[in-house]
Amino acid sequence: MISSEPVIKVGVIERYPTITGMLRTKFKIANDVIISGEFHAMMKNGEIVLYGGKEIELLRGMQIIFTPVGEGEFTLHDVIFGINFHWERKEHQTFQGALRLIAREEGITAINEVSVEQYLASVISSEMSASAPMELLKAHAITSRSWLVAMLEMKKKFSTLGIPSQRTRRSEEELVRYYDREDHEIFDVCADDHCQRYQGITKDISNAAQEAIRQTRGTFLVHNNEICDARFSKSCGGISEPFHTTWSETPFDYLQPVPCSATHAYAPLQTEQEAKQWILSSPEAFCNTTDGNILRQILPSFDQETTDFFRWSVTYSTKELSELIAKKSGIDFGTVQRLIPVQRGPSGRITRLKIEGTKKTLIVGKELEIRRWLSPSHLYSSAFDIQHEKDRFILRGGGWGHGVGLCQIGAAVMAVKGYASEEIVKHYFRNAELQKLY
């Protein structure tokens, strides 16, 4: 395990033809040239050309590194976040640390190099409102730090072993695919919800978030002498989902289904009827809240636009659904006749779904691929019941996100109810312990 604070590479922009921004402090580029102020970079003949103010060409190459002179601070324009989700938007974002531009076939990728604790202060402020309870911020800091460094450790381990991750299984009858951190080749994590939402210092990093980072500095969830791969999502919908149904088939003892409530009793959803009853009910759960005061405390403004996260419904006409699935999957099923859950996880999330059409029948998985195919952006979750009435499909579901690990809204309610950060993380990550490693 680690003994000092790492520096990480965060992919902020991927494959833009042109990147514009502002160097707010002094930076050094090749040949010890010091620059600051406005800049833009574009692809020409397969390499990056960097321009300063008044269209002065400064440098060209396959990679351009901006090394801060002292405390570095820079702004990148029109950064897209929430990519392919229903809250997608763009904004100018400001970051600290070094900047690296890399030429790729499809465009320029911008990478921010920053220390783990600086990164976490931004993640906590981006994921949670500045007014969130301190114990929630501390619990989230421990969770995010553990996930991040576990990912770095896993990356080193697999690069040493030479074992690629298996993310797609395809046959005539089935397509099973999952998406995980190994999808990023030239940086450690992306800045979007695929990894952890990171917006640098664009939003004010609250004193509370900074204090939560300070109080938990170097503290990790650990199991069997390894840092836990600690995942989180917005709302589990009442029961969390185990790791192996969502990503690779290797189960983790600390990422098992747990009830999002004070009771430790748990009955796995084993049949379609049990899943249907659960999803169509409104069970007692920490994340089953409509308390606007709590939600305003914990959710950034754009996340507050989503109010039906615990239980929700979507309706499509047969024509709409057939066209949507064809567009999102790239497969012509003809007219969709039936959607049949083949396999569900313990939280009710569908992990394998059979789509029967007039031209083709195929089983699709895992949960995120199902959510992608059945929505113009993403369904809130894959925990849904299917009702087929005449010429329409009604999907009634529960939860927001994959549901593995920490339930953010559930953890927030726990904090409001007086639970300490250690109690919160140990509720969602059973069999894990806390250790301070640096």
SEBADO-797185 format. One record per residue (C-alpha): x, y, z; residue in three letters. Coordinates in steps of 0.5 Angstrom, whole numbers, plus 500, padded with zeros to 3 digits. Example, Ala and Ser with C-alpha at 12.3 -4.5 7.8 and 13.67 -1.06 7.14 Angstrom:
REM residues 2
525491516ALA527498514SER
//
This chain:
REM residues 438
500500500MET502507499ILE506511504SER506518501SER501523497GLU500521490PRO500526484VAL494524479ILE493526472LYS486528471VAL483528464GLY479534463VAL477535456ILE478529451GLU479530443ARG477537442TYR479540435PRO481547439THR482548446ILE482555449THR483558455GLY487563460MET493562464LEU492566470ARG499565473THR506564470LYS507557467PHE513554463LYS513551457ILE519548452ALA526551452ASN524555459ASP519560456VAL515563461ILE508565459ILE501567462SER495570459GLY490568454GLU492562449PHE489557444HIS491550441ALA489547435MET491541431MET495542425LYS498536420ASN497531426GLY500536432GLU498541436ILE500548435VAL500553441LEU498560440TYR498566445GLY495573445GLY495576438LYS495570434GLU503569436ILE505562435GLU509559441LEU510552440LEU508546436ARG509538438GLY505532439MET505534447GLN505541450ILE507541458ILE505547462PHE509547468THR507552474PRO512557476VAL510557484GLY502556485GLU499554478GLY492557476GLU489556469PHE482556466THR479552460LEU473554456HIS467550454ASP469544458VAL463539457ILE461535464PHE455530465GLY457527458ILE451524455ASN447524462PHE440528462HIS444534466TRP449535461GLU452542460ARG458546459LYS462552462GLU469555463HIS473551469GLN479553473THR484549475PHE490549480GLN497545478GLY500543471ALA497542465LEU498537459ARG496538452LEU496531448ILE495530441ALA491524439ARG487522432GLU481525434GLU483532437GLY487534443ILE486532450THR487536456ALA490533463ILE491537469ASN496534474GLU494535481VAL496532488SER490527491VAL488532497GLU487538492GLN483534487TYR479531493LEU477538495ALA474539488SER471533488VAL467534495ILE465541493SER463538486SER459532488GLU456535494MET453542496SER458547500ALA453547506SER453539507ALA453536514PRO461536516MET460528517GLU457527510LEU463531507LEU468527511LYS465520509ALA465522502HIS472524503ALA474518505ILE470514500THR473518494SER480518497ARG480510497SER477509490TRP482514487LEU488511490VAL485503490ALA485505482MET492507482LEU494501485GLU490497481MET493500475LYS500499477LYS498492479LYS495490472PHE501493468SER506489472THR502483471LEU500484464GLY493482465ILE488487461PRO481488464SER475484460GLN469489459ARG465486453THR463479452ARG459478445ARG455472441SER449472437GLU445471443GLU448476448GLU452483448LEU455484455VAL459490457ARG461494462TYR465501463TYR470502468ASP476506470ARG481502465GLU477505459ASP482511460HIS489510457GLU493516458ILE490519464PHE488516471ASP481519472VAL476523468CYS473529470ALA466527469ASP461522473ASP464516469HIS469517475CYS468522480GLN466529478ARG472534478TYR471541477GLN478544479GLY477551483ILE471553479THR466553484LYS468556491ASP471550495ILE468551502SER471552508ASN467546510ALA470541505ALA477544506GLN476542513GLU473535511ALA479534507ILE484536513ARG481532518GLN481526514THR488527510ARG491520508GLY485516511THR483510507PHE478504507LEU482498508VAL480491507HIS485485508ASN491490507ASN489493501GLU485500500ILE478499498CYS475500491ASP470504494ALA464506490ARG458511490PHE452513487SER447518488LYS441514491SER441506492CYS434506492GLY433502498GLY438497497ILE446497495SER448493489GLU454488490PRO460490485PHE461484481HIS454484478THR456491475THR463491473TRP468485473SER466478476GLU470479482THR466480488PRO469484494PHE467483501ASP466490503TYR462491497LEU456487498GLN448489498PRO446492505VAL440496506PRO440503506CYS436504513SER438503520ALA436496520THR441490518HIS436485516ALA436484509TYR432479504ALA435479497PRO430480491LEU430473488GLN424473484THR421477479GLU415478483GLN419480489GLU423485485ALA416488482LYS413489489GLN420492492TRP420497486ILE413499486LEU413500493SER416506497SER420502503PRO423506509GLU430508507ALA435513508PHE435515501CYS427515501ASN427523502THR423529499THR426533505ASP428540500GLY432542506ASN436536506ILE437536499LEU439543498ARG444542503GLN447536499ILE446537492LEU449542487PRO444546484SER444542477PHE443535481ASP437539485GLN433539478GLU432531479THR427530484THR424523483ASP431519484PHE428514489PHE422512485ARG421514478TRP417512471SER418513464VAL413511458THR415510451TYR410508445SER412502442THR415506436LYS419511440GLU422505444LEU424501438SER427507434GLU431509441LEU434502442ILE436502434ALA439509435LYS443507441LYS445500440SER446501433GLY442494432ILE436494428ASP431490432PHE425491428GLY419493432THR420491439VAL415486442GLN418485449ARG423487454LEU424481459ILE429481465PRO433475465VAL437477471GLN437482477ARG442483482GLY440483489PRO437491489SER433489483GLY437492478ARG437488472ILE444486469THR441482463ARG435484459LEU432480453LYS430485448ILE425481443GLU424485436GLY421483430THR427482426LYS432480432LYS432478439THR438479444LEU440479451ILE444486453VAL448487460GLY450490464LYS447495468GLU450501465LEU449499457GLU442497459ILE441504462ARG444507455ARG440503450TRP433505454LEU434512454SER436518450PRO441520455SER441514461HIS436511465LEU436513472TYR438506474SER437499471SER432497477ALA425498474PHE419494472ASP416493465ILE409494464GLN407493456HIS400496455GLU397496448LYS402500444ASP406503450ARG412501455PHE412503462ILE418503466LEU417504473ARG424504477GLY428506483GLY434509485GLY439514481TRP446510479GLY449504479HIS447503487GLY454500489VAL457502495GLY456509499LEU449512497CYS450519497GLN443521499ILE442516504GLY449518507ALA447525507ALA440523511VAL445519516MET449525517ALA443529519VAL440524523LYS447525527GLY451519525TYR459520525ALA463519518SER466513521GLU459510522GLU457512515ILE462509511VAL462502515LYS455502514HIS455502507TYR462498506PHE462492511ARG468488513ASN472495512ALA477498517GLU479505517LEU487506516GLN491513516LYS497511511LEU500518510TYR
//
